[in-house]
Amino acid sequence: MNPDRPFTKVVLAMSADGKIADQTRAPARFGSAADKRHLEAQIADCDAVLFGADTLRAYSTSLPITTPALLQQRQAQQRSPQPIHIVCSPSGKLDPNLRFFQQSLPRWLLTSAVGAQPWQGQPHFDRILVEEFTPPNCWQSILQKLLQRGINQLAVLGGGQLVASLVEADQIDELYLTICPLILGGQTAPTPVAGHGFPAAIAPRLELLSVRSVEQEVFLRYRVRRPD
């Protein structure tokens, strides 16, 4: 665990052939009710969640905590009812009419100086974080600043490009992957980690921490292995 940034985990559901959406990039709603409960529990354990603009555009909303036991858990931990929902969009090009902006959630925007301009003085975001986006090097600075703002636990909810840039920057600690019982196929269908990929010889290595099956789904938890 790196003391200079939040503990950062990726939480995603994917098809049996490793796709997080079909080739039309339609919202991925193939996870079961058990997977939704799993996702909500992982969100409830965090101070903030981070997701890319394409993920927000696909779903139009984010996932709030609604389970009474999880809300009580956060209250007992003296946390706000909902974690901060951070949209990463260097361009800042988001539809202000998305249902996300009507949800009762704390909302932050992580963007560039240019992307921040249309949102300055507007009520859509509680905070705008302006950064120079030069992935992967920018992520160390960004995560340090999130830590300074009280974010100790961070969940990354997609999409593949955002996850790829964080993996490339070696800023991911754990991955929670749900394998769902369907095959999507397609060369253009997105995967959990997009980008340019890694040669096998230097690809990040994982340690399997747990395996759990619920009906037809398998829930995997991995830790990213690093040199001692």
C-alpha positions as CSV (number, residue, x, y, z in Angstrom):
1,M,0.0,0.0,0.0
2,N,1.4,3.4,-1.1
3,P,1.1,6.0,1.8
4,D,1.3,8.8,-0.8
5,R,-2.0,8.2,-2.5
6,P,-5.4,6.5,-1.9
7,F,-5.8,2.8,-1.8
8,T,-7.1,2.3,-5.4
9,K,-9.1,-0.6,-6.7
10,V,-10.8,-1.4,-10.0
11,V,-14.4,-2.8,-9.8
12,L,-15.8,-4.1,-13.1
13,A,-18.1,-6.8,-14.5
14,M,-17.2,-8.5,-17.7
15,S,-18.4,-11.3,-20.0
16,A,-16.8,-14.7,-20.0
17,D,-14.6,-13.6,-23.0
18,G,-13.4,-10.4,-21.2
19,K,-15.7,-7.7,-22.5
20,I,-17.2,-4.9,-20.4
21,A,-19.7,-3.9,-23.1
22,D,-20.8,-5.1,-26.5
23,Q,-19.3,-3.7,-29.7
24,T,-21.9,-1.0,-29.9
25,R,-20.7,0.1,-26.4
26,A,-24.3,0.0,-25.1
27,P,-24.7,0.2,-21.3
28,A,-23.5,-3.1,-19.8
29,R,-26.5,-4.4,-17.9
30,F,-25.7,-8.1,-18.0
31,G,-24.6,-8.4,-14.4
32,S,-27.0,-10.0,-12.0
33,A,-28.7,-8.6,-8.8
34,A,-25.9,-10.2,-6.9
35,D,-23.3,-8.3,-8.9
36,K,-25.1,-5.0,-8.3
37,R,-25.1,-5.7,-4.6
38,H,-21.3,-6.5,-4.8
39,L,-20.7,-3.3,-6.7
40,E,-22.7,-1.2,-4.2
41,A,-20.8,-2.8,-1.3
42,Q,-17.4,-1.9,-2.9
43,I,-18.6,1.6,-3.5
44,A,-19.8,1.9,0.1
45,D,-16.3,1.0,1.3
46,C,-14.8,4.0,-0.5
47,D,-14.4,7.7,0.0
48,A,-14.8,8.4,-3.7
49,V,-15.4,6.6,-7.0
50,L,-13.8,7.6,-10.3
51,F,-15.1,6.9,-13.8
52,G,-14.5,8.2,-17.3
53,A,-16.8,10.5,-19.4
54,D,-17.7,7.7,-21.8
55,T,-18.9,5.5,-18.9
56,L,-21.1,8.4,-17.7
57,R,-22.4,9.0,-21.2
58,A,-23.3,5.3,-21.6
59,Y,-25.2,5.1,-18.4
60,S,-26.4,8.7,-17.8
61,T,-26.3,8.1,-14.1
62,S,-23.9,6.8,-11.4
63,L,-24.8,4.1,-8.8
64,P,-25.8,5.6,-5.4
65,I,-25.8,3.6,-2.2
66,T,-29.4,2.6,-1.3
67,T,-29.0,-0.5,0.9
68,P,-29.9,0.5,4.4
69,A,-27.2,-1.7,6.0
70,L,-24.5,0.0,3.9
71,L,-25.9,3.5,4.7
72,Q,-25.8,2.6,8.4
73,Q,-22.3,1.3,8.0
74,R,-21.1,4.6,6.5
75,Q,-22.9,6.5,9.3
76,A,-21.2,4.4,11.9
77,Q,-17.8,5.2,10.2
78,Q,-18.7,8.9,10.4
79,R,-18.7,9.1,6.6
80,S,-21.1,11.0,4.3
81,P,-24.1,8.9,3.1
82,Q,-22.6,8.8,-0.4
83,P,-19.0,8.8,-1.6
84,I,-17.8,11.5,-3.9
85,H,-18.4,10.7,-7.6
86,I,-15.6,12.0,-9.7
87,V,-15.9,12.2,-13.5
88,C,-12.6,12.2,-15.4
89,S,-13.0,14.2,-18.6
90,P,-10.0,16.2,-19.9
91,S,-12.2,17.8,-22.6
92,G,-15.0,18.6,-20.1
93,K,-17.5,17.9,-22.9
94,L,-20.5,16.5,-20.9
95,D,-24.2,16.9,-21.4
96,P,-25.5,19.1,-18.5
97,N,-28.9,17.4,-18.9
98,L,-27.6,14.0,-18.0
99,R,-29.7,12.4,-15.1
100,F,-26.4,12.2,-13.2
101,F,-26.7,15.9,-12.4
102,Q,-30.1,15.3,-10.8
103,Q,-28.9,12.6,-8.5
104,S,-28.3,13.3,-4.8
105,L,-24.6,12.8,-5.0
106,P,-21.5,14.8,-4.3
107,R,-20.0,15.4,-7.7
108,W,-16.4,16.4,-8.7
109,L,-15.0,17.0,-12.2
110,L,-11.4,16.0,-13.0
111,T,-10.5,17.9,-16.1
112,S,-8.0,20.2,-17.9
113,A,-7.9,24.0,-17.8
114,V,-9.8,24.1,-21.1
115,G,-12.3,21.5,-20.0
116,A,-13.0,23.4,-16.8
117,Q,-14.1,26.6,-18.5
118,P,-17.7,25.7,-19.3
119,W,-18.4,24.5,-15.8
120,Q,-16.9,27.4,-13.8
121,G,-19.6,29.2,-11.8
122,Q,-22.2,26.5,-12.7
123,P,-24.0,24.3,-10.0
124,H,-23.3,20.9,-11.7
125,F,-20.1,20.0,-9.8
126,D,-19.2,20.6,-6.1
127,R,-15.5,20.8,-7.0
128,I,-13.5,21.1,-10.2
129,L,-10.0,19.6,-10.2
130,V,-7.8,21.1,-12.9
131,E,-4.8,19.0,-14.0
132,E,-2.4,18.8,-16.9
133,F,-3.2,15.5,-18.5
134,T,0.0,13.7,-19.6
135,P,-0.8,10.1,-18.8
136,P,0.6,8.0,-17.3
137,N,2.8,10.4,-15.4
138,C,0.0,12.7,-14.3
139,W,-1.7,10.1,-12.1
140,Q,0.8,10.1,-9.3
141,S,0.2,13.9,-8.8
142,I,-3.6,13.6,-9.2
143,L,-3.9,10.8,-6.7
144,Q,-1.7,12.6,-4.2
145,K,-4.0,15.6,-4.4
146,L,-7.1,13.4,-3.9
147,L,-5.4,12.0,-0.7
148,Q,-4.8,15.5,0.5
149,R,-8.5,16.2,0.1
150,G,-9.4,13.3,2.4
151,I,-9.9,10.5,-0.1
152,N,-8.2,7.4,1.3
153,Q,-10.1,4.7,-0.5
154,L,-10.9,5.1,-4.2
155,A,-12.8,2.8,-6.6
156,V,-12.3,3.0,-10.3
157,L,-15.5,2.0,-12.2
158,G,-14.3,2.2,-15.8
159,G,-13.9,2.6,-18.6
160,G,-11.1,0.6,-20.2
161,Q,-9.0,3.7,-21.2
162,L,-9.1,5.2,-17.7
163,V,-8.2,1.8,-16.2
164,A,-5.4,1.3,-18.7
165,S,-3.8,4.7,-17.9
166,L,-3.9,3.9,-14.2
167,V,-2.4,0.4,-14.7
168,E,0.3,1.8,-16.9
169,A,1.1,4.4,-14.2
170,D,1.3,1.6,-11.6
171,Q,-1.4,3.2,-9.4
172,I,-3.8,0.3,-9.0
173,D,-3.7,-1.9,-5.9
174,E,-6.5,-4.4,-6.4
175,L,-9.0,-5.5,-9.0
176,Y,-12.5,-6.9,-8.4
177,L,-13.7,-8.6,-11.5
178,T,-17.1,-10.3,-11.9
179,I,-17.3,-12.9,-14.7
180,C,-20.8,-13.0,-16.1
181,P,-22.2,-16.0,-18.1
182,L,-22.3,-14.7,-21.6
183,I,-20.0,-14.2,-24.6
184,L,-20.1,-10.8,-26.4
185,G,-17.2,-11.2,-28.9
186,G,-16.3,-8.5,-31.4
187,Q,-13.0,-6.9,-32.1
188,T,-14.2,-3.4,-31.1
189,A,-16.0,-4.4,-27.9
190,P,-14.2,-2.8,-24.9
191,T,-12.2,-4.7,-22.3
192,P,-11.4,-3.9,-18.7
193,V,-7.9,-2.6,-19.7
194,A,-7.7,-0.8,-23.1
195,G,-4.8,1.3,-24.3
196,H,-1.8,-0.1,-26.2
197,G,-1.4,-3.2,-24.0
198,F,1.7,-4.7,-22.4
199,P,4.3,-7.1,-23.7
200,A,3.9,-10.4,-21.8
201,A,7.4,-10.1,-20.4
202,I,6.7,-6.9,-18.6
203,A,2.9,-7.2,-18.1
204,P,1.7,-6.4,-14.6
205,R,1.4,-9.6,-12.5
206,L,-1.5,-10.3,-10.1
207,E,-2.0,-12.4,-7.0
208,L,-5.4,-14.1,-6.6
209,L,-6.8,-13.2,-3.2
210,S,-10.3,-14.8,-3.4
211,V,-12.7,-16.6,-5.6
212,R,-16.5,-16.7,-4.9
213,S,-19.3,-18.0,-7.1
214,V,-22.9,-17.0,-6.8
215,E,-25.2,-18.9,-9.1
216,Q,-23.8,-18.4,-12.6
217,E,-21.3,-15.6,-11.8
218,V,-17.7,-15.8,-10.5
219,F,-16.3,-13.0,-8.3
220,L,-12.5,-12.6,-8.5
221,R,-10.3,-10.4,-6.3
222,Y,-6.7,-9.8,-7.3
223,R,-3.9,-7.8,-5.8
224,V,-1.3,-6.2,-8.1
225,R,2.1,-7.8,-7.3
226,R,5.0,-5.5,-6.8
227,P,8.7,-6.1,-5.9
228,D,9.3,-6.3,-2.2
